[in-house]
């Protein structure tokens, strides 16, 4: 116990709260730098302040040391910056679940060798709860990498974002039919604008910061930001509006639409001034030059057009992209424009001549968002390759690549001072980024795209992960170190299973069928083909002789040694997403997008029964060691426990807040682990149906497995990380059960 905790324990609740609220400020004002530094590096203080005051109050304590007259050494300042960065990065998690503090601080800080930080992370480790899922190695983004903060609140994809001219506030648009106004310093949601009957696709803020215009369906609405009241509605488009730009004088706006047109509006009267026609496909983006005289539009017809706003005439067509153009912006000086395309490139254009100046080509997937800093020298782009890049516009050089938004980014905006950017994503979140090009980055070992499956060898020595980056990785289970990588040129790897002797593994290679590999030699033994759709899941019988794989609406049973297809099981109405085999090898249970599970006799291929009860796709299934029960994971955010003999639903496990992708059961049959898009792994007591522990990651979890020891958990997330965790306190849990 630290001296602070000891002293705090002697205070009454009222005095304890007062001390936590005022002590950091008092130390800063009285220029007691050493004491302030000691306080802010004390885990007991951090935990107590979080519990009593909340995460934002805790974050602001570290600002006191930075902005006050407290004299700290360079090392002390860096230590406090890292601790604050770790807390801020986890703020959205800690606001919901303060119990995650120990694991998050440890994972984000343990790799830093400063003595004060090492003392802090050891304090955190000693303070962990029981039972808990504890990381065996750092498995979250470090305090100084990735996004500064994540903003949560939307319940569907975030489709647009804009920052107010003062850089203090952002407005987001979402497919949940709302807009949200955010305080960028605290990350808090200030207001939600509701009442829309369709997706909100785009948002723009007037240069004076007083009004916002957003598009919902084919309608635009003008709102006053201070009051949150609607001023007027702009009607004229015949299909959805995709983008909005506002003239510098705040008097006119221009909208782009799926109806292939742009429209110019008078913002004071709400009247439509002019329609600009010329594109032959959807108009996806629009921007107005700083002089207010010209506009530029991007379209799925692969072109960019420059328009005279006063006359409505088309001035130039820029045609150099070889696929859809998804974004376009104009530099502050009005001389250059930047476009982003599905062809994976960004192009810089001279607006006066229409000449292409430069093509930026380092993104590896389609680019759908771009923004320019007010100085006009740097641009920021977002791509489906899961990166955000900062560019020097004069040289065309890439200044920095930022990773950490692993869902598709739909929009990006940069503050006028160029120091912060905000991205919007289909994972329902926004992320705030520090655009400082000098920030340290590390190379993270693991996959570069979503981990789709993990399997643990029955001997408990190794684990295998499969990913959409076309690789499989073999890991040492004890150390979490990568042993080897198998590269498959084009195949999307969806599933992996390891034979009972731990010597062979079977991989599902998308449309390329199944491959059987010898793990010792890393040699392919045979390929099983005859699939016309992606192979989604695979399981091996306990005797190691037979494999069952799912594809489209069927399951196929194969003889592993001969490679002969034994039979095909049909009966599901939609795609079969998961499969598990009972320990006696006699029955299989399949999970399907048709919202059901089916129990099959493996020998005869006969469907024994259908398990119905989920309200959305069933993505995963596991069977208890006694073969009597199955647990299913579903997009309906629940897991269900089933009696396999009767087909009866026994219990529904409720606790996840988003899709559940996978489930695994411990060898004792008492505990299960589930993986969800809500960024959590949850541990369940299968007898009581209660959640007993949880781990929150940076990204959605796609898959999970439990080792033969019953306490080691391996999970893969959407960013490509493979997590190694230990379930601690499990012995007491099983005794209590």
ABEGO torsion letter per residue (X at the ends): XBAAAAAAAABBAAAAAAAAAAAAAAAAAAGBAAAAAAAAABAAAAAAAAAAAEAAAAAAAAAAAAABABBBBAAAAAAAAAAAAAAAAAAAAAAABAAAAAAAAAAAAAABABAAAAAAAAAAAAABBOBBBBBABBABBBAABEBABBBBGBABBBABBBBBAAGABBBBBBAAGBBBBBBAAAGBBABBBBGBABBBABBBBBAAGABBBBBBEABBBBBBAAAGBBABBBBGBABBBABBBBBAAGABBBBBBAAGBBBBBBAAAGBBABBBBGBABBBABBBBBAAGABBBBBBAAGBBBBBBAAAGBBABBBBABABBBABBBBBAAGABBBBBBAAGBBBBBBAAAGBBABBBAABABBBABBBBBAAGABBBBBBAAGBBBBBBAAAGBBABBBBGBABBBABBBBBAAGABBBBBBAAGBBBBBBABAABBBBBBBEBABBBABBBBBAAGABBBBBBAAGBBBBBBAAAGBBABBBBBAABBBABBBBBAAGABBBBBBEAAEBBBBBAAAGBBABBBBGBABBBABBBBBAAGABBBBBBEABBBBBBAAAGBBABBBBGBABBBABBBBBAAGABBBBBBAAGBBBBBBAAAGBBABBBBGBABBBABBBBBAAGABBBBBBAAGBBBBBBAAAGBBABBBBGBABBBABBBBBAAGABBBBBBAAGBBBBBBAAAGBBABBBBBABBBABBBBBAAGABBBBBBAAGBBBBBBBBGAAAAAAAX
